[in-house]
Amino acid sequence: MEGPLKELAKLEKLTAKTAAKGKTTATNDPLDSLLQFLRQAKDSVENDGVSEEVVAELVQAVESRKKEVDDRQKEWYGALARLGKSLDKVG
């Protein structure tokens, strides 16, 4: 029964709001920062108009946040799969 408990602890650690390591962050953090960036970009476009620089920054921000979310989901699903395998071994 210790194996499933270890995997559950790992899963809880991955889904926690605050990260213990610098590498892992909550999925909400990149999304919140993206929303904030998009609001700032909207204000900038409304005031100054659209420029290639603003569009390039938007593309880069969206791609980087998407990568962060994808990486985070991979970690989460991996931990969930390991938990399921541990439970299968016990049961």
Secondary structure, 3 states (H helix, E strand, C coil): CHHHHHHHHHHHHHHCCCCCCCCCCCCHHHHHHHHHHHHHHHHHHHHHCCCHHHHHHHHHHHHHHHHHHHHHHHHHHHHHHHHHHHHHHHC
